[in-house]
Amino acid sequence: MTKKQFIAAIMLLFLPVILSGCLRKEAPVSQDQQVKGEYTYTAKDLGFGLTLPETFQYYQTQRKNLGDHTDLEIYVPTSDTSYEQLVPGYARVIIVRVADKNLDYKDAGRFQLVGENDKSKFWIEFWKTPSKDWTDRWSEVVKKQIIDSFKKIS
């Protein structure tokens, strides 16, 4: 093997590595995160979306299919160990309940109806009292902003 062949072989081995570094694109922004620091959560299969404030960074969701309805629960991180933590290290802030539009839903009294479409009705419930480390980040204004951001998706 000549020196030129050796250099050509090395170049062929390292060319993909070099090009992958040069052609690397910026990592995409999370589908849930918008530029202005809010988080847009979309549950297309359930037919709704809503926007969460910047303080909800690291939020988690959990979906429960409960026969006649589906609950989408939204949790935020908390270090308040005295607060009920259904998910360790997280406090449940929001439940969005989705049920058949024609269902006479008896438990809707503790939820607020926020919309309906051809097939479903949507209710929302918020925590009664925030965890200790969220008292300065939670208010009726934040609650109203979340409700106002609720969108039905076809």
Buried (B, 14 or more C-beta within 10 A) or exposed (E): EEEEEEEEEEEEEEEEEEEEEEEEEEEEEEEBBEEEEBBBBBBEEBBBBBBBBEBBEEBBEBEEEEEEBBBBBBBBBBEBEEBEBEEEEBBBBBBBBBBEEEEEBEEBEEBEEBBBBEEBBBBBBBBEEBBBBBEEBBEEEBBEBBBEBBBBEE
